[in-house]
Amino acid sequence: MSSSLVHESAAVADRRNGAQPDTSDADCPPAQPGPSTLSVHGGEARDKAFHSVTTPIVQTSTYTFRDTAALVEYMEEHMFWDEPQRDEYGRYGNPTVRAVEARLAALENGDDALLTPSGMSAITGTLLVFLSAGSHLVCTIDCYRRTRDFIQTILSRYGVEATVVPSADLQAIEDAIQPNTRLIFSESPTNPFMRCLDLEGLADIGRRRGIRTAIDSTFATPLNLRPLDYGIDLVIHSVTKYLAGHNDVMAGAVIGKNGLTAPLRQMHGILGSVIDPQTAYLVGRGLKTLGLRIERQNANGLAVAQYLENHPRVRRVWYPGLSSHPDHAIAAAQLRGFGGVVSFEIEGDGEQTGRFIDALRIPYIGPSLGGVESLVEQVQLVSYYDADPEKLDALGVSPSLVRLACGIEDAADIIADLEQALTMS
């Protein structure tokens, strides 16, 4: 993360708020900020409207112009600049939203970020922009189920072909490339087995073959992994999860460099997939504590994974921080922390697994992750309730597979809860 990018993002935010640029330290750039500092200050204007310490919620659908000359000036900016210095209409931009986007861009070492109403809208928008009839997509088998559904059932109706390849297999990805391949899409780490891709190798394939690469990095967050630093073109987040962090909002984000988010912004303005300023404010507030939360969730995830791996009633644990994980070497080289999600299989069948989950007292049963409260799910019931057995076998999803998304509770309490539930069930 270069300090110049932080200044550029802040300068854009300053201009939007009507502040004059501060050039007093132009010859003495500050030291490179750390991720927690960026979580609090990245991309934000130093002086905000009404002297507020937080970015205010600008609750408006329409922005007015002083006179016709001001309108003409805006239109000329809009035609000839990528980024006009003010907003015109709520579907195309909002100061509260832009401030959070600037901070997300700073966190991911990107040039720009686009906030969307959900993680899925970030994914579908990206696929719609970079794929068209007659084009081809490569994705991995362990992408989020609804992502695969959109690729295989919606995009296929519009003439987009897709090849699904095994998890974390660069050779399979390269072998699947066709002359009309336009995008390689995957997750890292993946859900629910936390498979980790060699991102530098994937970016190399994309560059050599002239293909865009996109990574859903929801499970990692920018605190643990920044895919753009490895040469990936676009990084996507379900902001609902760790970035917002409190299980109370839904949002998504796409971050990139070299103008790649510009067509996405235009597409979302046309489709109307815009996020409201109240939600953006809550995302920005959640980001302020991202460093603290991720530090605790990394620690909780590792402690829980180590405990479970040594428990006689646990068959197997999937956690990239364990040497038993198939991608541990890649994870150790790329990740600054291994995250708060632990997947594991317990002894017994699906009914016994249900009894174990019901015996837990701290985690809530629920399908999400990344918030301050721990959540747990029996993966087959939540994500694959209607799937046929052959498909489940291909995905490696057994009735006894559990996904625990650790919150920020004390690790000792989570482990004690797991112990009593394993004993009772």
SULVENZI-V661061 format. One record per residue. N is the residue number from 0. RES is the residue in one letter. PHI is phi in degrees with one decimal (none if undefined). PSI is psi in degrees with one decimal (* if undefined). D_FIRST is the distance of its C-alpha to the first C-alpha in Angstrom with 2 decimals. Layout:
n->N res->RES phi->PHI psi->PSI d_first->D_FIRST
n->N res->RES phi->PHI psi->PSI d_first->D_FIRST
This chain:
n->0 res->M phi->none psi->109.9 d_first->0.00
n->1 res->S phi->-79.3 psi->144.9 d_first->3.79
n->2 res->S phi->-64.5 psi->-28.7 d_first->6.50
n->3 res->S phi->-63.2 psi->-35.3 d_first->8.55
n->4 res->L phi->-65.3 psi->-39.8 d_first->7.24
n->5 res->V phi->-60.4 psi->-44.5 d_first->8.05
n->6 res->H phi->-65.2 psi->-40.0 d_first->11.22
n->7 res->E phi->-63.3 psi->-45.2 d_first->12.10
n->8 res->S phi->-63.1 psi->-43.0 d_first->12.08
n->9 res->A phi->-65.4 psi->-37.7 d_first->14.00
n->10 res->A phi->-64.0 psi->-41.4 d_first->16.24
n->11 res->V phi->-60.7 psi->-45.4 d_first->17.23
n->12 res->A phi->-62.1 psi->-40.7 d_first->18.05
n->13 res->D phi->-58.9 psi->-46.5 d_first->19.98
n->14 res->R phi->-62.5 psi->-37.2 d_first->21.98
n->15 res->R phi->-64.4 psi->-31.7 d_first->22.87
n->16 res->N phi->-89.6 psi->2.8 d_first->24.26
n->17 res->G phi->83.1 psi->10.0 d_first->26.16
n->18 res->A phi->-83.7 psi->150.9 d_first->24.49
n->19 res->Q phi->-81.9 psi->141.1 d_first->24.45
n->20 res->P phi->-63.0 psi->142.2 d_first->21.20
n->21 res->D phi->-97.7 psi->113.2 d_first->20.66
n->22 res->T phi->-109.7 psi->14.4 d_first->20.39
n->23 res->S phi->-65.2 psi->-28.2 d_first->21.63
n->24 res->D phi->-110.6 psi->24.8 d_first->18.54
n->25 res->A phi->-60.1 psi->-32.5 d_first->17.64
n->26 res->D phi->-89.0 psi->-5.0 d_first->18.54
n->27 res->C phi->-132.6 psi->73.7 d_first->16.81
n->28 res->P phi->-62.8 psi->144.8 d_first->13.13
n->29 res->P phi->-69.5 psi->164.2 d_first->12.20
n->30 res->A phi->-62.6 psi->156.3 d_first->10.58
n->31 res->Q phi->-61.7 psi->124.4 d_first->6.97
n->32 res->P phi->-73.5 psi->151.8 d_first->7.81
n->33 res->G phi->-82.2 psi->169.1 d_first->8.73
n->34 res->P phi->-63.2 psi->-36.3 d_first->9.12
n->35 res->S phi->-69.0 psi->-36.3 d_first->12.56
n->36 res->T phi->-63.8 psi->-41.9 d_first->11.80
n->37 res->L phi->-64.7 psi->-35.6 d_first->9.58
n->38 res->S phi->-60.7 psi->-31.3 d_first->12.59
n->39 res->V phi->-90.2 psi->-43.0 d_first->14.87
n->40 res->H phi->-116.9 psi->-13.1 d_first->13.47
n->41 res->G phi->-55.6 psi->126.9 d_first->10.49
n->42 res->G phi->74.7 psi->-2.0 d_first->11.97
n->43 res->E phi->-87.0 psi->145.0 d_first->15.31
n->44 res->A phi->-68.6 psi->140.1 d_first->17.77
n->45 res->R phi->-68.5 psi->-43.9 d_first->18.90
n->46 res->D phi->-103.9 psi->118.2 d_first->22.49
n->47 res->K phi->-108.2 psi->166.2 d_first->23.64
n->48 res->A phi->-57.1 psi->140.3 d_first->27.03
n->49 res->F phi->62.8 psi->18.4 d_first->29.94
n->50 res->H phi->61.7 psi->26.8 d_first->27.87
n->51 res->S phi->-74.4 psi->142.2 d_first->26.71
n->52 res->V phi->-75.9 psi->-27.8 d_first->24.05
n->53 res->T phi->-102.1 psi->156.4 d_first->23.18
n->54 res->T phi->-70.1 psi->121.9 d_first->22.63
n->55 res->P phi->-66.9 psi->157.2 d_first->26.24
n->56 res->I phi->-83.6 psi->114.9 d_first->27.62
n->57 res->V phi->-94.1 psi->96.8 d_first->28.81
n->58 res->Q phi->-94.7 psi->82.8 d_first->31.69
n->59 res->T phi->-148.8 psi->148.9 d_first->33.03
n->60 res->S phi->-99.3 psi->-22.8 d_first->33.78
n->61 res->T phi->-129.0 psi->143.8 d_first->34.65
n->62 res->Y phi->-116.6 psi->131.2 d_first->33.31
n->63 res->T phi->-94.6 psi->164.8 d_first->36.00
n->64 res->F phi->-119.0 psi->141.8 d_first->36.31
n->65 res->R phi->-60.9 psi->-43.3 d_first->38.07
n->66 res->D phi->-161.3 psi->-179.2 d_first->40.22
n->67 res->T phi->-62.9 psi->-36.2 d_first->40.56
n->68 res->A phi->-61.9 psi->-39.3 d_first->38.71
n->69 res->A phi->-66.6 psi->-37.5 d_first->35.60
n->70 res->L phi->-65.3 psi->-43.6 d_first->35.95
n->71 res->V phi->-62.7 psi->-41.7 d_first->36.36
n->72 res->E phi->-60.2 psi->-42.6 d_first->33.27
n->73 res->Y phi->-63.5 psi->-45.8 d_first->31.24
n->74 res->M phi->-62.1 psi->-38.3 d_first->32.80
n->75 res->E phi->-67.0 psi->-39.4 d_first->32.00
n->76 res->E phi->-61.1 psi->-44.7 d_first->28.34
n->77 res->H phi->-63.6 psi->-33.9 d_first->28.42
n->78 res->M phi->-78.5 psi->-36.1 d_first->30.11
n->79 res->F phi->-111.6 psi->-12.2 d_first->28.14
n->80 res->W phi->-113.4 psi->149.9 d_first->24.61
n->81 res->D phi->-71.2 psi->-28.2 d_first->22.19
n->82 res->E phi->-135.5 psi->90.9 d_first->21.42
n->83 res->P phi->-57.7 psi->153.5 d_first->24.44
n->84 res->Q phi->-88.2 psi->10.1 d_first->23.92
n->85 res->R phi->-155.3 psi->177.6 d_first->26.13
n->86 res->D phi->-111.4 psi->158.6 d_first->27.61
n->87 res->E phi->-116.7 psi->-45.3 d_first->31.05
n->88 res->Y phi->-147.2 psi->144.5 d_first->31.82
n->89 res->G phi->-60.2 psi->-25.8 d_first->30.39
n->90 res->R phi->-72.1 psi->-18.9 d_first->30.07
n->91 res->Y phi->-104.6 psi->-6.7 d_first->27.61
n->92 res->G phi->164.6 psi->157.4 d_first->25.38
n->93 res->N phi->-153.0 psi->137.1 d_first->25.35
n->94 res->P phi->-59.8 psi->-38.0 d_first->23.51
n->95 res->T phi->-65.3 psi->-44.5 d_first->23.02
n->96 res->V phi->-63.6 psi->-44.7 d_first->21.67
n->97 res->R phi->-62.1 psi->-36.6 d_first->19.35
n->98 res->A phi->-63.3 psi->-41.6 d_first->17.87
n->99 res->V phi->-69.8 psi->-38.3 d_first->17.09
n->100 res->E phi->-60.3 psi->-41.3 d_first->15.76
n->101 res->A phi->-62.2 psi->-38.3 d_first->13.29
n->102 res->R phi->-69.9 psi->-38.9 d_first->12.11
n->103 res->L phi->-63.0 psi->-41.3 d_first->12.03
n->104 res->A phi->-61.4 psi->-42.5 d_first->9.99
n->105 res->A phi->-63.4 psi->-41.7 d_first->7.28
n->106 res->L phi->-62.7 psi->-36.6 d_first->7.85
n->107 res->E phi->-93.7 psi->4.0 d_first->7.85
n->108 res->N phi->58.7 psi->40.0 d_first->5.02
n->109 res->G phi->-107.9 psi->171.7 d_first->8.43
n->110 res->D phi->-87.1 psi->-29.1 d_first->10.58
n->111 res->D phi->-157.0 psi->156.0 d_first->13.22
n->112 res->A phi->-135.4 psi->150.8 d_first->14.78
n->113 res->L phi->-123.4 psi->120.4 d_first->18.50
n->114 res->L phi->-85.7 psi->140.3 d_first->20.27
n->115 res->T phi->-131.3 psi->168.2 d_first->23.60
n->116 res->P phi->-70.0 psi->-16.3 d_first->26.60
n->117 res->S phi->-160.5 psi->165.6 d_first->26.10
n->118 res->G phi->-63.0 psi->-38.5 d_first->24.21
n->119 res->M phi->-65.1 psi->-36.1 d_first->27.09
n->120 res->S phi->-67.9 psi->-31.3 d_first->26.88
n->121 res->A phi->-66.1 psi->-41.6 d_first->23.26
n->122 res->I phi->-69.6 psi->-51.1 d_first->24.57
n->123 res->T phi->-64.4 psi->-38.1 d_first->27.80
n->124 res->G phi->-61.7 psi->-42.8 d_first->26.28
n->125 res->T phi->-61.9 psi->-45.3 d_first->23.92
n->126 res->L phi->-65.7 psi->-38.4 d_first->26.94
n->127 res->L phi->-68.6 psi->-33.3 d_first->29.17
n->128 res->V phi->-73.4 psi->-42.5 d_first->26.97
n->129 res->F phi->-98.0 psi->0.4 d_first->26.34
n->130 res->L phi->-126.8 psi->147.9 d_first->29.79
n->131 res->S phi->-147.5 psi->174.1 d_first->33.25
n->132 res->A phi->-53.9 psi->130.4 d_first->36.84
n->133 res->G phi->92.6 psi->-6.7 d_first->37.37
n->134 res->S phi->-93.1 psi->170.1 d_first->33.81
n->135 res->H phi->-131.4 psi->144.9 d_first->32.82
n->136 res->L phi->-126.4 psi->141.6 d_first->30.13
n->137 res->V phi->-112.3 psi->128.9 d_first->29.34
n->138 res->C phi->-139.0 psi->164.6 d_first->28.33
n->139 res->T phi->-95.8 psi->155.6 d_first->28.81
n->140 res->I phi->-66.0 psi->-23.7 d_first->31.73
n->141 res->D phi->-99.8 psi->20.1 d_first->29.84
n->142 res->C phi->-61.6 psi->155.6 d_first->27.88
n->143 res->Y phi->-48.1 psi->138.0 d_first->28.72
n->144 res->R phi->-56.0 psi->-42.0 d_first->32.41
n->145 res->R phi->-70.4 psi->-27.0 d_first->32.22
n->146 res->T phi->-64.0 psi->-47.0 d_first->29.66
n->147 res->R phi->-63.7 psi->-38.5 d_first->32.23
n->148 res->D phi->-59.3 psi->-45.5 d_first->34.99
n->149 res->F phi->-62.8 psi->-42.5 d_first->33.42
n->150 res->I phi->-65.1 psi->-45.7 d_first->32.89
n->151 res->Q phi->-88.9 psi->-22.9 d_first->36.34
n->152 res->T phi->-111.5 psi->-28.2 d_first->38.49
n->153 res->I phi->-98.4 psi->-55.9 d_first->37.02
n->154 res->L phi->-60.9 psi->-34.3 d_first->35.27
n->155 res->S phi->-62.5 psi->-29.2 d_first->38.20
n->156 res->R phi->-68.0 psi->-18.6 d_first->40.52
n->157 res->Y phi->-110.0 psi->21.8 d_first->38.78
n->158 res->G phi->81.6 psi->20.2 d_first->39.00
n->159 res->V phi->-100.3 psi->125.4 d_first->35.63
n->160 res->E phi->-94.4 psi->152.1 d_first->36.12
n->161 res->A phi->-139.2 psi->143.8 d_first->34.03
n->162 res->T phi->-118.7 psi->124.6 d_first->34.14
n->163 res->V phi->-100.1 psi->126.2 d_first->33.19
n->164 res->V phi->-119.8 psi->165.1 d_first->32.41
n->165 res->P phi->-61.1 psi->161.2 d_first->32.18
n->166 res->S phi->-64.1 psi->140.5 d_first->29.18
n->167 res->A phi->52.3 psi->30.5 d_first->26.45
n->168 res->D phi->-112.1 psi->97.2 d_first->28.66
n->169 res->L phi->-64.5 psi->-37.3 d_first->26.92
n->170 res->Q phi->-65.3 psi->-40.4 d_first->30.33
n->171 res->A phi->-64.6 psi->-37.2 d_first->31.79
n->172 res->I phi->-62.9 psi->-48.9 d_first->29.00
n->173 res->E phi->-65.1 psi->-39.5 d_first->29.60
n->174 res->D phi->-64.5 psi->-26.4 d_first->33.35
n->175 res->A phi->-82.8 psi->-10.3 d_first->33.23
n->176 res->I phi->-66.6 psi->135.6 d_first->31.73
n->177 res->Q phi->-118.8 psi->168.4 d_first->34.31
n->178 res->P phi->-57.3 psi->-27.6 d_first->34.64
n->179 res->N phi->-100.8 psi->13.8 d_first->33.81
n->180 res->T phi->-69.9 psi->128.5 d_first->30.75
n->181 res->R phi->-117.4 psi->-16.5 d_first->28.01
n->182 res->L phi->-152.9 psi->139.9 d_first->25.60
n->183 res->I phi->-113.4 psi->124.5 d_first->24.74
n->184 res->F phi->-126.4 psi->132.5 d_first->23.96
n->185 res->S phi->-154.4 psi->179.8 d_first->23.51
n->186 res->E phi->-117.9 psi->155.2 d_first->22.14
n->187 res->S phi->-162.7 psi->116.3 d_first->20.39
n->188 res->P phi->-67.6 psi->159.2 d_first->21.67
n->189 res->T phi->-95.9 psi->168.8 d_first->24.84
n->190 res->N phi->-113.3 psi->126.7 d_first->27.50
n->191 res->P phi->-104.4 psi->4.0 d_first->29.70
n->192 res->F phi->-96.8 psi->3.6 d_first->29.46
n->193 res->M phi->54.5 psi->38.4 d_first->25.71
n->194 res->R phi->-68.2 psi->143.0 d_first->25.76
n->195 res->C phi->-122.9 psi->127.3 d_first->22.46
n->196 res->L phi->-86.3 psi->148.3 d_first->21.80
n->197 res->D phi->-74.9 psi->96.2 d_first->20.53
n->198 res->L phi->-68.7 psi->-35.1 d_first->17.64
n->199 res->E phi->-63.6 psi->-41.2 d_first->17.21
n->200 res->G phi->-65.8 psi->-39.3 d_first->20.96
n->201 res->L phi->-65.6 psi->-43.1 d_first->21.00
n->202 res->A phi->-62.5 psi->-36.6 d_first->18.51
n->203 res->D phi->-63.1 psi->-42.3 d_first->20.75
n->204 res->I phi->-59.9 psi->-45.8 d_first->23.77
n->205 res->G phi->-60.0 psi->-44.0 d_first->22.40
n->206 res->R phi->-65.7 psi->-46.4 d_first->21.64
n->207 res->R phi->-63.6 psi->-34.0 d_first->25.01
n->208 res->R phi->-100.7 psi->2.3 d_first->26.95
n->209 res->G phi->66.0 psi->40.6 d_first->25.35
n->210 res->I phi->-123.7 psi->137.0 d_first->24.58
n->211 res->R phi->-69.6 psi->147.1 d_first->21.82
n->212 res->T phi->-122.7 psi->138.7 d_first->20.22
n->213 res->A phi->-135.8 psi->135.7 d_first->19.42
n->214 res->I phi->-125.5 psi->128.1 d_first->18.64
n->215 res->D phi->-83.7 psi->110.7 d_first->19.72
n->216 res->S phi->-110.7 psi->29.6 d_first->17.40
n->217 res->T phi->-55.8 psi->-45.0 d_first->19.33
n->218 res->F phi->-67.6 psi->-26.1 d_first->20.48
n->219 res->A phi->-89.2 psi->-42.8 d_first->17.16
n->220 res->T phi->66.8 psi->160.9 d_first->14.99
n->221 res->P phi->-65.3 psi->-15.4 d_first->11.16
n->222 res->L phi->-72.0 psi->-29.4 d_first->12.09
n->223 res->N phi->-103.4 psi->-24.4 d_first->13.84
n->224 res->L phi->-158.9 psi->136.6 d_first->12.40
n->225 res->R phi->-124.8 psi->94.2 d_first->9.82
n->226 res->P phi->-57.3 psi->-32.7 d_first->12.24
n->227 res->L phi->-61.7 psi->-29.9 d_first->10.36
n->228 res->D phi->-66.0 psi->-19.9 d_first->8.64
n->229 res->Y phi->-95.8 psi->2.1 d_first->12.38
n->230 res->G phi->99.8 psi->2.3 d_first->13.50
n->231 res->I phi->-66.1 psi->143.3 d_first->14.96
n->232 res->D phi->-77.7 psi->-42.4 d_first->15.73
n->233 res->L phi->-136.7 psi->140.0 d_first->15.91
n->234 res->V phi->-120.6 psi->137.5 d_first->15.19
n->235 res->I phi->-121.4 psi->143.8 d_first->17.88
n->236 res->H phi->-133.3 psi->140.8 d_first->18.57
n->237 res->S phi->-83.9 psi->97.4 d_first->21.84
n->238 res->V phi->-64.1 psi->-21.5 d_first->20.56
n->239 res->T phi->-49.7 psi->-32.9 d_first->24.08
n->240 res->K phi->-83.7 psi->-112.9 d_first->23.19
n->241 res->Y phi->-66.8 psi->-37.4 d_first->20.52
n->242 res->L phi->-65.7 psi->-46.4 d_first->18.34
n->243 res->A phi->-75.0 psi->-47.7 d_first->21.46
n->244 res->G phi->81.3 psi->5.5 d_first->22.94
n->245 res->H phi->-131.0 psi->17.1 d_first->26.49
n->246 res->N phi->54.1 psi->33.9 d_first->28.56
n->247 res->D phi->-132.4 psi->0.7 d_first->29.48
n->248 res->V phi->-138.6 psi->162.4 d_first->27.63
n->249 res->M phi->-122.5 psi->132.3 d_first->27.01
n->250 res->A phi->-166.0 psi->162.6 d_first->24.04
n->251 res->G phi->-138.2 psi->170.8 d_first->21.78
n->252 res->A phi->-153.7 psi->146.9 d_first->18.59
n->253 res->V phi->-125.7 psi->128.6 d_first->17.38
n->254 res->I phi->-125.0 psi->139.7 d_first->13.84
n->255 res->G phi->-156.5 psi->-176.5 d_first->13.30
n->256 res->K phi->-124.4 psi->172.5 d_first->12.52
n->257 res->N phi->56.2 psi->36.8 d_first->15.19
n->258 res->G phi->75.6 psi->9.7 d_first->17.46
n->259 res->L phi->-68.9 psi->-22.2 d_first->18.29
n->260 res->T phi->-82.9 psi->-13.0 d_first->18.45
n->261 res->A phi->-60.1 psi->-49.1 d_first->20.95
n->262 res->P phi->-65.6 psi->-28.9 d_first->23.95
n->263 res->L phi->-65.2 psi->-42.8 d_first->23.10
n->264 res->R phi->-62.7 psi->-41.6 d_first->23.21
n->265 res->Q phi->-64.0 psi->-42.3 d_first->26.50
n->266 res->M phi->-63.3 psi->-44.6 d_first->27.89
n->267 res->H phi->-67.9 psi->-32.3 d_first->27.23
n->268 res->G phi->-64.7 psi->-36.1 d_first->28.80
n->269 res->I phi->-74.5 psi->-43.9 d_first->31.83
n->270 res->L phi->-75.3 psi->-17.7 d_first->32.17
n->271 res->G phi->82.4 psi->17.7 d_first->31.67
n->272 res->S phi->-85.0 psi->71.2 d_first->29.03
n->273 res->V phi->-114.1 psi->150.3 d_first->27.51
n->274 res->I phi->-96.3 psi->144.2 d_first->26.42
n->275 res->D phi->-85.0 psi->156.6 d_first->28.30
n->276 res->P phi->-65.4 psi->-30.7 d_first->26.89
n->277 res->Q phi->-62.4 psi->-45.8 d_first->28.40
n->278 res->T phi->-64.1 psi->-43.1 d_first->26.51
n->279 res->A phi->-60.3 psi->-39.9 d_first->23.23
n->280 res->Y phi->-60.5 psi->-43.8 d_first->23.92
n->281 res->L phi->-65.0 psi->-36.9 d_first->24.56
n->282 res->V phi->-62.0 psi->-46.5 d_first->21.33
n->283 res->G phi->-60.8 psi->-38.9 d_first->19.47
n->284 res->R phi->-66.1 psi->-40.5 d_first->21.66
n->285 res->G phi->-63.2 psi->-38.2 d_first->21.00
n->286 res->L phi->-61.7 psi->-28.6 d_first->17.22
n->287 res->K phi->-57.6 psi->-32.4 d_first->17.89
n->288 res->T phi->-106.0 psi->13.9 d_first->19.25
n->289 res->L phi->-56.7 psi->-45.0 d_first->17.07
n->290 res->G phi->-60.6 psi->-43.5 d_first->15.90
n->291 res->L phi->-66.0 psi->-44.0 d_first->19.56
n->292 res->R phi->-66.5 psi->-44.4 d_first->20.97
n->293 res->I phi->-66.4 psi->-36.9 d_first->18.89
n->294 res->E phi->-59.1 psi->-45.0 d_first->19.63
n->295 res->R phi->-68.8 psi->-42.5 d_first->23.29
n->296 res->Q phi->-69.9 psi->-35.2 d_first->23.41
n->297 res->N phi->-58.9 psi->-46.5 d_first->21.90
n->298 res->A phi->-65.8 psi->-42.1 d_first->24.58
n->299 res->N phi->-64.5 psi->-44.0 d_first->27.26
n->300 res->G phi->-60.0 psi->-45.3 d_first->26.65
n->301 res->L phi->-66.2 psi->-43.7 d_first->26.92
n->302 res->A phi->-62.8 psi->-43.3 d_first->29.97
n->303 res->V phi->-66.1 psi->-42.5 d_first->31.70
n->304 res->A phi->-62.2 psi->-43.2 d_first->31.11
n->305 res->Q phi->-64.8 psi->-40.4 d_first->32.56
n->306 res->Y phi->-62.6 psi->-49.1 d_first->35.47
n->307 res->L phi->-64.2 psi->-36.9 d_first->36.27
n->308 res->E phi->-64.1 psi->-23.9 d_first->36.17
n->309 res->N phi->-100.5 psi->7.4 d_first->38.94
n->310 res->H phi->-90.2 psi->133.1 d_first->41.06
n->311 res->P phi->-65.4 psi->-20.8 d_first->44.31
n->312 res->R phi->-91.3 psi->1.2 d_first->44.23
n->313 res->V phi->-105.8 psi->121.4 d_first->40.83
n->314 res->R phi->-72.8 psi->-47.1 d_first->41.05
n->315 res->R phi->-157.2 psi->148.4 d_first->37.41
n->316 res->V phi->-122.8 psi->136.0 d_first->33.92
n->317 res->W phi->-111.1 psi->109.0 d_first->30.82
n->318 res->Y phi->-155.8 psi->122.5 d_first->27.67
n->319 res->P phi->-64.9 psi->-14.5 d_first->24.96
n->320 res->G phi->-80.0 psi->-7.2 d_first->24.92
n->321 res->L phi->-94.3 psi->141.6 d_first->28.55
n->322 res->S phi->-65.2 psi->-18.8 d_first->29.69
n->323 res->S phi->-76.7 psi->-13.5 d_first->32.20
n->324 res->H phi->-73.2 psi->137.9 d_first->29.64
n->325 res->P phi->-61.8 psi->-21.7 d_first->29.82
n->326 res->D phi->-114.1 psi->25.6 d_first->26.07
n->327 res->H phi->-59.6 psi->-40.9 d_first->25.43
n->328 res->A phi->-62.9 psi->-44.0 d_first->24.35
n->329 res->I phi->-65.3 psi->-44.3 d_first->21.70
n->330 res->A phi->-61.3 psi->-43.0 d_first->20.57
n->331 res->A phi->-64.8 psi->-31.9 d_first->20.49
n->332 res->A phi->-78.9 psi->-31.3 d_first->18.35
n->333 res->Q phi->-101.9 psi->-37.6 d_first->15.76
n->334 res->L phi->-89.8 psi->139.7 d_first->15.92
n->335 res->R phi->-87.3 psi->-11.9 d_first->14.86
n->336 res->G phi->-161.9 psi->157.9 d_first->17.90
n->337 res->F phi->-100.9 psi->3.4 d_first->20.75
n->338 res->G phi->89.2 psi->174.4 d_first->21.26
n->339 res->G phi->-105.0 psi->3.7 d_first->24.33
n->340 res->V phi->-98.7 psi->129.7 d_first->26.46
n->341 res->V phi->-127.2 psi->125.4 d_first->29.34
n->342 res->S phi->-108.8 psi->142.7 d_first->31.92
n->343 res->F phi->-157.2 psi->155.3 d_first->35.27
n->344 res->E phi->-109.0 psi->134.8 d_first->38.86
n->345 res->I phi->-105.7 psi->161.3 d_first->41.75
n->346 res->E phi->-64.7 psi->141.7 d_first->45.32
n->347 res->G phi->110.9 psi->-176.9 d_first->47.63
n->348 res->D phi->-99.0 psi->-169.4 d_first->47.71
n->349 res->G phi->-63.9 psi->-36.2 d_first->46.14
n->350 res->E phi->-66.2 psi->-42.2 d_first->48.59
n->351 res->Q phi->-63.1 psi->-37.9 d_first->47.81
n->352 res->T phi->-63.5 psi->-40.4 d_first->44.08
n->353 res->G phi->-62.7 psi->-39.6 d_first->44.85
n->354 res->R phi->-65.6 psi->-38.4 d_first->46.86
n->355 res->F phi->-61.0 psi->-47.1 d_first->44.05
n->356 res->I phi->-63.8 psi->-41.6 d_first->41.60
n->357 res->D phi->-65.1 psi->-25.1 d_first->44.28
n->358 res->A phi->-80.6 psi->-13.5 d_first->44.83
n->359 res->L phi->-70.7 psi->142.0 d_first->41.29
n->360 res->R phi->-109.4 psi->-23.1 d_first->41.20
n->361 res->I phi->-92.5 psi->-55.3 d_first->37.53
n->362 res->P phi->-71.9 psi->143.7 d_first->35.66
n->363 res->Y phi->-84.9 psi->147.9 d_first->36.70
n->364 res->I phi->-79.5 psi->118.6 d_first->37.68
n->365 res->G phi->-170.2 psi->160.3 d_first->35.28
n->366 res->P phi->-90.5 psi->2.3 d_first->33.24
n->367 res->S phi->-107.4 psi->-164.9 d_first->29.71
n->368 res->L phi->-165.8 psi->168.9 d_first->27.08
n->369 res->G phi->91.3 psi->-7.8 d_first->24.10
n->370 res->G phi->-87.7 psi->176.9 d_first->25.99
n->371 res->V phi->-70.6 psi->-23.9 d_first->27.13
n->372 res->E phi->-90.7 psi->138.9 d_first->30.52
n->373 res->S phi->-70.4 psi->141.7 d_first->31.15
n->374 res->L phi->-128.0 psi->147.2 d_first->32.50
n->375 res->V phi->-135.9 psi->149.2 d_first->34.62
n->376 res->E phi->-150.0 psi->149.7 d_first->36.17
n->377 res->Q phi->-88.7 psi->106.4 d_first->38.61
n->378 res->V phi->-54.8 psi->-42.5 d_first->36.59
n->379 res->Q phi->-62.8 psi->-38.0 d_first->39.65
n->380 res->L phi->-72.2 psi->-41.4 d_first->41.04
n->381 res->V phi->-78.3 psi->-44.9 d_first->37.94
n->382 res->S phi->-104.1 psi->-20.4 d_first->36.35
n->383 res->Y phi->-137.2 psi->37.8 d_first->39.27
n->384 res->Y phi->-60.1 psi->-36.8 d_first->42.43
n->385 res->D phi->-100.9 psi->10.4 d_first->44.06
n->386 res->A phi->-80.8 psi->147.7 d_first->42.90
n->387 res->D phi->-78.6 psi->156.4 d_first->45.60
n->388 res->P phi->-57.3 psi->-37.0 d_first->45.90
n->389 res->E phi->-63.9 psi->-40.1 d_first->45.12
n->390 res->K phi->-66.3 psi->-40.3 d_first->41.77
n->391 res->L phi->-63.8 psi->-40.4 d_first->40.96
n->392 res->D phi->-62.6 psi->-41.6 d_first->41.98
n->393 res->A phi->-63.7 psi->-34.9 d_first->39.77
n->394 res->L phi->-84.3 psi->-13.0 d_first->36.76
n->395 res->G phi->78.0 psi->21.2 d_first->37.79
n->396 res->V phi->-96.7 psi->108.1 d_first->38.22
n->397 res->S phi->-98.0 psi->162.8 d_first->41.23
n->398 res->P phi->-62.2 psi->-19.0 d_first->43.02
n->399 res->S phi->-98.5 psi->11.5 d_first->41.93
n->400 res->L phi->-82.1 psi->126.7 d_first->38.16
n->401 res->V phi->-119.3 psi->138.7 d_first->36.43
n->402 res->R phi->-116.6 psi->120.7 d_first->32.85
n->403 res->L phi->-110.7 psi->119.2 d_first->31.88
n->404 res->A phi->-101.5 psi->103.9 d_first->28.75
n->405 res->C phi->-69.8 psi->137.1 d_first->28.42
n->406 res->G phi->-91.2 psi->-146.9 d_first->27.81
n->407 res->I phi->-108.2 psi->17.0 d_first->27.26
n->408 res->E phi->-64.5 psi->170.0 d_first->30.88
n->409 res->D phi->-68.2 psi->133.3 d_first->31.88
n->410 res->A phi->-58.3 psi->-39.4 d_first->31.68
n->411 res->A phi->-60.4 psi->-36.4 d_first->35.22
n->412 res->D phi->-71.7 psi->-40.1 d_first->36.57
n->413 res->I phi->-62.6 psi->-44.1 d_first->35.03
n->414 res->I phi->-66.1 psi->-42.1 d_first->36.44
n->415 res->A phi->-61.5 psi->-37.8 d_first->39.81
n->416 res->D phi->-66.1 psi->-43.7 d_first->39.94
n->417 res->L phi->-60.5 psi->-41.0 d_first->39.27
n->418 res->E phi->-61.8 psi->-48.1 d_first->41.97
n->419 res->Q phi->-67.5 psi->-34.9 d_first->44.60
n->420 res->A phi->-70.0 psi->-40.4 d_first->43.91
n->421 res->L phi->-64.6 psi->-34.9 d_first->44.17
n->422 res->T phi->-72.0 psi->-42.6 d_first->47.37
n->423 res->M phi->-71.5 psi->-33.4 d_first->48.91
n->424 res->S phi->-89.9 psi->* d_first->48.22
